[in-house]
Amino acid sequence: MHYSRFLRSHWLSLAILVAIGGVAATPVTAHHSGAMFDNTKQVTIEGTVKEFQWTNPHVWIQVMVANPQGGTDEWGVECTSVNFMVRRGWNKRTIKAGDKISISVSPLRDGSHGGAFKAVNSLNGEPLKVEVPE
């Protein structure tokens, strides 16, 4: 009788540890929502690439865009994953700092300088039609 109580308590402890481990791991696999982007709108920005971040879970393009005050604003453009972009013909050298770019994005709802990647219209004056399918 004593041995079965010992086994039950150890199995219960193991079950609790597994449950805690599963809950703790959930944020690692979670993915954020795209609700911050206004997918009913599309804007085109033109500027100079400050940085091309070829990283997972999302590739980012930082673009310096001229503003009406004569200065520049930094726009953060969130793209899809490296894997998705590779399947569309991109690589870590497709875009470089200093490139001139025209890019279409779904803007951020709060009006901040950023958006979700939709298409690159031109790169250094050359047409480059790379789009994210709807």
Summary of the structure (lengths in Angstrom):
residues: 134
radius of gyration: 22.8
end to end distance: 63.5
largest distance: 83.2
contacts: 316
relative contact order: 0.17
helix: 25%
strand: 38%
